[in-house]
């Protein structure tokens, strides 16, 4: 019987805070309870914002917390070729297209439509959906723009992808912190429109890299924050298109700041290194996050 496999996957673009501590320790608790494996993944595809200094801080904070993991640590920046292969498969099946509109182009396009009285759709995070007008470009024109060095992103043609699948999508969601009960959740990738799956300079995105990593690492249980609940719809679609295994998910509660908002890496007061320097203990951190 295959052992359950969990993972904690921070990005080294800032310091870990209490929310990260809760997620890491909850993954460890669940892995221990199920005699499972616990992996650490460094999600550093954003090579401009992710730094060795922040990565070193992640290791210091996790070791101080008593968080332990199975080696080796996977760093996404070392696996661009694997993400490129997945992207090429989607491209061969004509499920992605190069999108050349800049943020300014998108904003102007949507503003003009809304001034006409159109109610432009938005994704679950509140951002307007991509217009998708690049899908009408001929192959010749696409290649001309790419050869000319114009910036672009590879976007998933969500309608073509859903048509290819032809059946409804869902995922198994655990409903409590003991992983004792589950429900089936309908995946709604259309709510996100044509999401970015790679860029000209980086052959992947969060959505694409995470599903490839989870499959290659044999992750069976994805335990992460509630803020990523809706993003799971896009990832389920990519898993289906690429023939990848479907993990079970638990989107846990978020640790909120004094203002009632989700913690961010810019809130130094909740950074684990600052708390440690001010005398906090690992046990005090566990109490602060409710474990």
N, C-alpha and C positions, 0 to 999 in steps of 0.2 A: 504494500500500500504506500502511495506517495505521501510524503510528509507535507503538511500545510506549509506554505511559504509566504511570508509577509515581507514588506519592505518599507523603509523610511527614506524619502528621497528629497532632501533639501537642495536649494540652489545657493551657491556661494556668492550671492550678490548683496549680502548684508549680514548682520549678526542674528543668530537665533534668538527668539523671544519665548515667552511663556506658551504661546500657541504651539510653537514647534515642540517644546518640551512635552506638552500634553500628547501630541500626536506620536512622538517617538516612544514615550513611555507606554502609551496604550498599545502600540504595535508590539512592544516587547512583552507586555503583560499577556496579550492574546497569543503570541507565539509560544510563550512558556506554558500557558494553560493547555495548549493543544499539542505540545511536544513538537512544535514546528520549527522551521528555520526563519531567521530574521536577517534580512539583507540591508546594507546601506548603499544607496546610489547617490552619486553627486550629479545633479542635473545642471550642467554648465554649458549648454549649447549657446547661451548668450555670452560669447567670448569678450565682449566689450565691457559688460558690467560685472561678470564673475571674475574673482581674483584669487590668487594663491593665498593671500592673507585671510580672506574671508573663509576659504576652505580650511585653513589651519585652525581658525577659530571654531568652526563646526566640530572638528575632531576634539579640540580641548573641551568644549562644552558638553559633548556627548559622553566623553570619558568621565568627566566630573559627575555627570548625572548617574553614572553606572549603567549606561546604555552599551550593550555589547552586540556585535554582529558577526556574521560569517564572512570570511574572506573569500575571494578578493572584493574590494570595493569597485563598483563599476562607475566610470566617469564617461558621461555622454560625449564629451569632446574627443574621446579616443575611438569613437564608433560611428563617425559620419558615413563611412562606406556602407554600413548596414542600413542606415536610414536612406541613403541614396538609392540602394537597391529596392527598397520598398516604394520610394517615390517613382522610380523608373517603371515599376510594375503598374502603378496607378496610371502613369502617363501612357504606357503601351495600350492600356484598356480604355484610354480616352476618358478618364474619370477626373483628371485635373486639367487646368488650363493656365497659361501665363496671364496674369492680371497686371495691367500697366498703370492703372489709375493711382495717383498719389493721394495722400490724406486730403490735400487741398482740393484735388479734382473730385473726390468723393463728397466732400463737404459742399462744394459748389453745386454739384449735380443734385444732391438731395435737397439743398436749400431751394433751388429753382423749382423742384417738384412740389415741395411743401408750400411754396408761395402760390402755386397753382391750385392749392387746396387738397393735395394728396396727403394721406396719412401714411407716411413711410414706415414700414415695419422695423422693429428693433429686436435685438437678441435679448436673452435673459439678463445680460449685464447692462442693458439699456443703450447699447451702441447700435447705430443704424446698420441694417444689412447691406452687404456689398451689392451695388447695382448689377454687376454681372454682364455689362455690355461688351466686355472683351470676348465673351463666348461667340460673338458673331463675326469676329475677325477671321479672315482666311488663314490657312497655314502659311502661305507665302508672306502675308503681312506680319504674322506673329514672328516668323523667322527673321524678317527684315529688322524688326524692332529689337529682337534679341541680339542680332549681329551688330546692330548699331550701338549696343551697350546700354540701352535704356533700362532703368531699374524696373524690376517686376517681382511679383510673388506668385508662387504656384498656389492656386485655390482649388479646393475640392468642388466639383460640380455636383452639388447635393441632389439635384433632381435626377441626373443621370445615374448617380450612385444608388439612390433609392429604387429607381427603375430596374437596375441590374440585380438588386437583391430580390425585389418582388414580394417580400413578405414582411410583416411587422417585426420590429426589433424590440427586445427587452433585456433587462439584466436582473440578476438576483441581488437584492439589497437586504443586508442584515438590519434589523430594526432596534437592536439594543447593544450595549457595550459588552455583553457576554457572548455575542454571536449566537444567541439561543433561538432566535426566531427570524424568519425571512419573509419577504414579499417579492412579487415580480413587479418591476417598474417598466412602464412603456418608455422606450427611447424615442426622443423627438428631435432628431438632428436637423430637420427643416427649420426649427426655431432659430438656428444659428446662421442660416444662409450658407453661402459659399466661403467657408472658413479657410484661412491660410494654413497650408500644410508644409510649406517650405518657402525659402526665398532664394533669390539669385545667388547671394553670397554664402548662404547657409542652407544645406540641402535637407532641412528638417524644420519642424516646429515642435512645440510642447506636445500637441496632440499626437503627431506621428511618432516622435521618439518614445513617448511613454508607452504606447501600445507595443512597439517593437521590443522595447526593453522588458516589459512585463512578460512577453511571450518567451524571449530568449532566456530569461532568468527563471522561468517556471513559477512566476508569482501566481498564487492561487487566491489570495485574499488582499484586496486593495483597501486599506484603512486610511482615510484622509479626511480633510475638513469638509464641512457642509458647503463651503463656498465653491467646491468643485462638483457638487451634485449634478448640476445641469450640464456641465462639460462632459459628463460620462456618456451622454447621448452621441456626441461626435465620436468619441473613442470606441463606442460599441459599433458604430457604422464602419470605422476603419478596420476594426478587428474582423468584421464580417467580410469586408471586401478583400482583405489580405489573407483570409483563412487562418486567423490566429485564435488561440484559445480564449475563452470568456471567463475571466476571474469573477469571483463574488466580491461585492463591494459593501463597505460600511462607511457612510459619510457622517463623521462624528460631530458633536457640538463644537462651536467655536469658543475660544477663550477671549472674552471681550475686555477692552480697556475701561478706564474710569468713566469715559464718555459714552460707554455702551456700544462702541463701534469695534469692528474687528481689529485686532492688533496688526501693526505693520512693522517692517524692519526699520522704519524711520523713528519709531518710538523708543528712544534709548532707555527710558525708565524701566521698560519691561525686558530689556536685553538680558540674556542669561549671564553674560560676562559682567555687566554692571551689578546685577543682583549678587553674584558671587563675590565681587570685590567689596560689596557693602555688608558682607557677613552672612548671606543666605546659605543654607545647607541644601544638599540634594533632597533631604526629607522635607524641608520647608517648601521646596519647589513642588514636590508631589502634593503637598497639602494645598498649596495655592491653586493648583489646577484640578483639584478634586479627585486625586487618585490615592 
